[in-house]
Amino acid sequence: MTRRATALATAALTTVLAACGTTAPDAAGTSAAPSAPTAEDGATLVIGSVSDDPEEEAEVFQPFIDHVAEQLADAGVGRGEVVVAESAEEMAELLRSGEVDLYVDNMYGVTGVVLGGAGTPVLRRWKDGEPTYHSVVVARRDSGITAPEQLLGHTVAFEEETSTDGWFLPSSTLRGLGLSLTQVAEPVSPVAPDEVGYVYSGDDENTVFLVLDGRVAAGALSEEDLAENAGSRADELVTVARSIEVPRHGVVARVGLDPELLQAVTGVLAALDETAGGREVLEEFDSTAQFDALTPEDLAPVLQLREALDDARP
């Protein structure tokens, strides 16, 4: 990807927000009323997600999209449907083909489809009640590692390649500091003195365990996940690096979705936290607090990080 791709993606976001009359609300929760019907009666609104457990993911998403569809009856929507893809690349194809209308995911997934031209971000999702979050790289306090450059010749544990807080943000942060990262087979595998090795742990709990057990020099995850998984042993760890703050989750609309229908959808999503029924649905949807505007200013630095990460790949 080039800097031009980032500029085009940001411009597209600005355009769609303007076209919707700034449908995406401000932080105070103000939203435009749904527009007049534009979809044919009984149309299906399809929401997409990415997961390696489609059945479990659908169980979380279906009640949410059912409620949203009910609120969109005046816009011609008759029902909601969930489509779960195995990867963000597959989701991008579903968006391009029109088989998925909305895609909800973390910033790794969102930036991938946006830079690929498959979708336009329209809203921020406060998943787990938080609008933004960041990642930290931590090491054992007794290791003597207190700065990123001291990770050279050592191994870091990341969660998995599709994780925003456990891979995308921390690996981009380290690379942005001029460090060269290379994947190794095992935590104990030798690492060149001018490189930082890394392994995938599979989940945040394993990341913390590998660090505390001394099997890797450092681990990367969000500060919230660190507190949850380190528990009473958190004082044994020290922060070596910290990423920028990014939106927790985003909502992407497929390119070509009718602007009036998009306006109605974003209006309904933005207003969910204003009613008791809506707040109940949001709580069941992975403790979502609300949806609000995902502005070009919010997204631009994340797109730049993703672009740099993609450029660094072989």
C-alpha positions as CSV (number, residue, x, y, z in Angstrom):
1,M,0.0,0.0,0.0
2,T,1.1,3.6,-0.6
3,R,0.5,6.8,1.2
4,R,-2.0,7.6,-1.6
5,A,-4.1,4.6,-0.5
6,T,-4.3,5.9,3.0
7,A,-5.3,9.4,1.7
8,L,-7.9,7.9,-0.6
9,A,-9.3,5.7,2.3
10,T,-9.5,8.8,4.5
11,A,-11.1,10.8,1.8
12,A,-13.7,8.1,1.2
13,L,-14.6,8.2,4.9
14,T,-15.0,12.0,4.8
15,T,-17.2,11.7,1.8
16,V,-19.6,9.1,3.2
17,L,-20.0,11.0,6.4
18,A,-20.8,14.1,4.5
19,A,-23.2,12.2,2.2
20,C,-25.1,11.0,5.2
21,G,-25.4,14.4,6.6
22,T,-23.0,13.5,9.4
23,T,-25.3,10.6,10.3
24,A,-22.5,9.2,12.5
25,P,-23.1,11.0,15.8
26,D,-20.8,13.0,17.9
27,A,-19.7,11.7,21.3
28,A,-22.8,13.1,22.9
29,G,-24.9,10.5,21.0
30,T,-26.8,12.9,18.7
31,S,-28.0,11.2,15.5
32,A,-30.1,11.9,12.5
33,A,-33.5,10.3,12.2
34,P,-33.8,7.3,9.8
35,S,-34.6,8.4,6.2
36,A,-37.6,7.5,4.1
37,P,-37.8,3.9,2.9
38,T,-35.4,3.1,0.1
39,A,-35.0,-0.7,0.2
40,E,-37.6,-3.0,-1.1
41,D,-40.1,-4.4,1.4
42,G,-38.7,-7.4,3.3
43,A,-35.1,-6.7,2.3
44,T,-32.4,-8.5,4.4
45,L,-29.7,-6.5,6.2
46,V,-26.6,-8.6,6.4
47,I,-24.0,-8.0,9.1
48,G,-20.6,-9.7,8.9
49,S,-18.0,-10.8,11.4
50,V,-14.7,-12.8,11.3
51,S,-14.2,-15.8,13.6
52,D,-12.9,-19.3,13.8
53,D,-16.1,-20.3,15.6
54,P,-19.0,-19.3,13.3
55,E,-21.7,-20.8,15.4
56,E,-20.7,-19.0,18.6
57,E,-20.2,-15.7,16.7
58,A,-23.6,-16.0,15.1
59,E,-25.2,-16.5,18.5
60,V,-23.7,-13.2,19.7
61,F,-24.6,-11.2,16.5
62,Q,-28.0,-12.5,15.6
63,P,-30.0,-11.0,18.5
64,F,-28.2,-7.7,17.8
65,I,-29.0,-7.6,14.1
66,D,-32.6,-8.8,14.7
67,H,-33.2,-5.8,16.9
68,V,-31.6,-3.4,14.5
69,A,-33.6,-4.8,11.6
70,E,-36.8,-4.3,13.6
71,Q,-36.0,-0.6,14.0
72,L,-35.4,-0.3,10.2
73,A,-38.9,-1.5,9.1
74,D,-39.6,2.0,7.7
75,A,-36.5,1.8,5.6
76,G,-37.7,-1.4,4.0
77,V,-35.7,-3.8,6.0
78,G,-37.6,-7.0,6.9
79,R,-35.0,-9.1,8.6
80,G,-31.4,-9.3,9.7
81,E,-28.8,-12.0,8.9
82,V,-25.3,-12.8,10.1
83,V,-22.5,-14.0,7.9
84,V,-19.3,-15.2,9.6
85,A,-16.1,-15.3,7.5
86,E,-12.9,-17.1,8.3
87,S,-10.7,-14.1,7.6
88,A,-10.8,-10.4,6.8
89,E,-9.7,-11.2,3.3
90,E,-12.8,-13.4,2.8
91,M,-14.9,-10.7,4.4
92,A,-13.6,-8.1,1.9
93,E,-14.8,-10.3,-0.9
94,L,-18.2,-10.6,0.6
95,L,-18.4,-6.9,0.9
96,R,-17.3,-6.4,-2.7
97,S,-19.9,-8.9,-3.9
98,G,-22.7,-7.3,-1.9
99,E,-23.3,-10.4,0.1
100,V,-22.5,-8.5,3.4
101,D,-23.8,-4.9,4.0
102,L,-22.1,-4.1,7.4
103,Y,-18.9,-5.5,8.9
104,V,-18.0,-5.1,12.6
105,D,-14.5,-5.8,13.7
106,N,-11.3,-4.6,15.4
107,M,-9.0,-2.1,13.8
108,Y,-6.9,-4.9,12.1
109,G,-9.9,-6.1,10.2
110,V,-11.3,-2.7,9.6
111,T,-8.1,-1.2,8.2
112,G,-7.6,-4.2,5.9
113,V,-10.9,-3.9,4.1
114,V,-10.7,-0.1,4.0
115,L,-7.2,0.0,2.4
116,G,-8.4,-2.8,0.1
117,G,-11.3,-0.6,-1.1
118,A,-13.9,-3.1,0.0
119,G,-15.7,-0.9,2.6
120,T,-16.0,2.5,4.2
121,P,-15.9,2.9,8.0
122,V,-18.9,4.8,9.4
123,L,-19.1,4.2,13.2
124,R,-17.0,3.4,16.2
125,R,-18.2,0.6,18.5
126,W,-17.5,0.9,22.2
127,K,-16.9,-2.8,22.7
128,D,-16.6,-3.9,26.4
129,G,-17.7,-0.4,27.2
130,E,-14.5,1.3,25.9
131,P,-14.2,3.7,23.0
132,T,-10.5,3.3,22.6
133,Y,-7.6,1.2,23.8
134,H,-3.9,0.7,23.4
135,S,-1.3,-2.0,23.7
136,V,1.8,-2.4,25.9
137,V,4.9,-4.5,25.6
138,V,5.9,-5.8,29.0
139,A,8.9,-7.6,30.4
140,R,9.8,-9.1,33.8
141,R,10.9,-6.3,36.2
142,D,13.9,-8.4,37.2
143,S,15.0,-8.9,33.5
144,G,16.7,-5.6,33.3
145,I,14.8,-4.8,30.1
146,T,13.3,-1.3,30.3
147,A,13.6,0.0,26.8
148,P,12.6,-1.3,23.3
149,E,16.1,-1.5,22.0
150,Q,17.0,-4.0,24.8
151,L,14.7,-6.5,23.1
152,L,17.3,-7.0,20.3
153,G,18.5,-10.6,20.4
154,H,15.4,-11.7,22.4
155,T,11.9,-13.0,21.7
156,V,8.6,-11.4,22.2
157,A,5.2,-13.2,22.5
158,F,2.3,-11.8,20.4
159,E,-1.2,-13.2,20.5
160,E,-2.1,-14.0,16.9
161,E,-1.7,-12.3,13.5
162,T,-5.3,-11.1,13.4
163,S,-5.2,-9.4,16.8
164,T,-5.2,-5.7,17.0
165,D,-3.9,-5.3,20.6
166,G,-1.8,-8.5,20.6
167,W,-0.1,-8.1,17.2
168,F,-1.0,-5.2,14.9
169,L,-0.4,-2.4,17.4
170,P,2.6,-3.6,19.3
171,S,4.5,-5.0,16.2
172,S,3.8,-1.8,14.3
173,T,5.1,0.2,17.4
174,L,8.3,-1.7,17.6
175,R,8.9,-1.5,13.9
176,G,8.2,2.2,14.0
177,L,11.1,2.5,16.5
178,G,13.4,1.0,14.0
179,L,13.5,-2.6,15.3
180,S,13.5,-5.5,12.9
181,L,11.1,-8.3,13.8
182,T,11.5,-11.9,12.6
183,Q,9.3,-14.9,13.5
184,V,11.0,-17.8,15.2
185,A,9.8,-21.4,15.7
186,E,10.0,-21.6,19.5
187,P,10.4,-19.2,22.4
188,V,13.9,-20.7,23.0
189,S,14.9,-20.4,19.3
190,P,18.1,-18.3,18.8
191,V,17.6,-14.8,17.6
192,A,20.1,-12.6,15.8
193,P,21.6,-9.8,17.9
194,D,20.2,-7.1,15.6
195,E,16.7,-8.5,15.4
196,V,13.7,-9.1,17.7
197,G,12.3,-12.6,17.5
198,Y,8.6,-13.3,18.0
199,V,6.2,-16.2,18.5
200,Y,2.5,-16.4,18.6
201,S,1.1,-17.4,22.0
202,G,-2.5,-18.1,20.9
203,D,-4.2,-15.9,23.7
204,D,-3.4,-13.2,26.2
205,E,-3.2,-15.6,29.2
206,N,-0.5,-17.6,27.4
207,T,1.4,-14.3,26.6
208,V,1.5,-13.3,30.3
209,F,2.5,-16.8,31.3
210,L,5.4,-17.0,28.8
211,V,6.7,-13.7,30.2
212,L,6.3,-14.4,33.9
213,D,7.8,-17.9,33.4
214,G,10.9,-16.4,31.7
215,R,10.3,-18.3,28.4
216,V,10.2,-15.0,26.4
217,A,11.8,-11.7,27.1
218,A,8.5,-9.7,26.7
219,G,4.9,-10.0,25.7
220,A,2.4,-7.7,24.0
221,L,-1.3,-7.2,24.8
222,S,-3.8,-4.5,25.8
223,E,-3.4,-2.9,29.2
224,E,-6.9,-4.2,30.2
225,D,-5.9,-7.7,29.2
226,L,-2.7,-7.4,31.1
227,A,-4.4,-6.4,34.3
228,E,-6.9,-9.3,33.9
229,N,-4.4,-12.0,33.2
230,A,-1.4,-10.9,35.4
231,G,-3.6,-10.3,38.4
232,S,-1.6,-10.1,41.7
233,R,1.7,-10.6,39.7
234,A,1.3,-7.4,37.7
235,D,4.0,-5.7,39.9
236,E,6.5,-8.3,38.5
237,L,6.2,-6.7,35.1
238,V,7.4,-3.4,33.6
239,T,6.2,-1.6,30.5
240,V,8.8,-1.5,27.8
241,A,6.8,0.1,25.0
242,R,3.3,1.5,24.4
243,S,1.3,1.9,21.2
244,I,-0.9,4.8,20.2
245,E,-4.6,4.9,21.3
246,V,-7.0,3.5,18.7
247,P,-10.7,3.0,18.3
248,R,-11.8,-0.2,20.1
249,H,-13.9,-1.5,17.2
250,G,-15.4,-0.1,14.0
251,V,-18.4,-0.6,11.7
252,V,-17.7,-0.7,8.0
253,A,-20.4,-0.4,5.2
254,R,-19.9,-2.0,1.9
255,V,-19.2,0.3,-1.0
256,G,-22.4,0.9,-3.0
257,L,-24.8,0.5,-0.1
258,D,-27.7,2.9,-0.7
259,P,-26.9,6.2,1.0
260,E,-30.4,6.6,2.4
261,L,-30.4,3.1,3.8
262,L,-26.9,3.7,5.2
263,Q,-28.2,6.9,6.9
264,A,-31.1,5.0,8.4
265,V,-28.8,2.2,9.6
266,T,-26.2,4.5,11.2
267,G,-29.0,6.5,12.8
268,V,-30.5,3.4,14.4
269,L,-27.1,2.2,15.7
270,A,-26.2,5.5,17.1
271,A,-29.5,5.8,19.0
272,L,-29.5,2.3,20.6
273,D,-28.1,3.5,23.9
274,E,-30.9,6.0,24.3
275,T,-33.6,3.5,25.2
276,A,-33.8,0.7,27.8
277,G,-34.4,-1.9,25.2
278,G,-31.5,-0.7,23.1
279,R,-29.1,-0.7,26.0
280,E,-30.1,-4.2,26.9
281,V,-29.3,-5.4,23.4
282,L,-26.0,-3.5,23.4
283,E,-25.1,-5.1,26.8
284,E,-25.7,-8.6,25.3
285,F,-23.6,-7.7,22.3
286,D,-20.3,-8.2,24.1
287,S,-21.0,-5.4,26.6
288,T,-21.2,-2.7,23.9
289,A,-21.8,0.7,25.4
290,Q,-22.7,2.6,22.3
291,F,-21.9,3.5,18.7
292,D,-20.7,6.9,17.7
293,A,-18.7,8.7,14.9
294,L,-15.6,7.1,13.5
295,T,-13.9,10.2,12.1
296,P,-11.1,10.5,9.5
297,E,-9.0,11.9,12.3
298,D,-9.6,8.8,14.4
299,L,-8.8,6.4,11.6
300,A,-5.9,8.1,9.7
301,P,-3.1,7.1,12.1
302,V,-4.4,3.6,12.3
303,L,-4.5,3.3,8.5
304,Q,-0.9,4.6,8.4
305,L,0.2,1.9,10.9
306,R,-1.5,-0.8,8.9
307,E,0.0,0.4,5.7
308,A,3.5,0.3,7.2
309,L,2.8,-3.2,8.6
310,D,1.7,-4.5,5.2
311,D,4.7,-2.9,3.5
312,A,7.1,-4.6,6.0
313,R,5.8,-8.1,5.1
314,P,7.8,-10.2,2.7
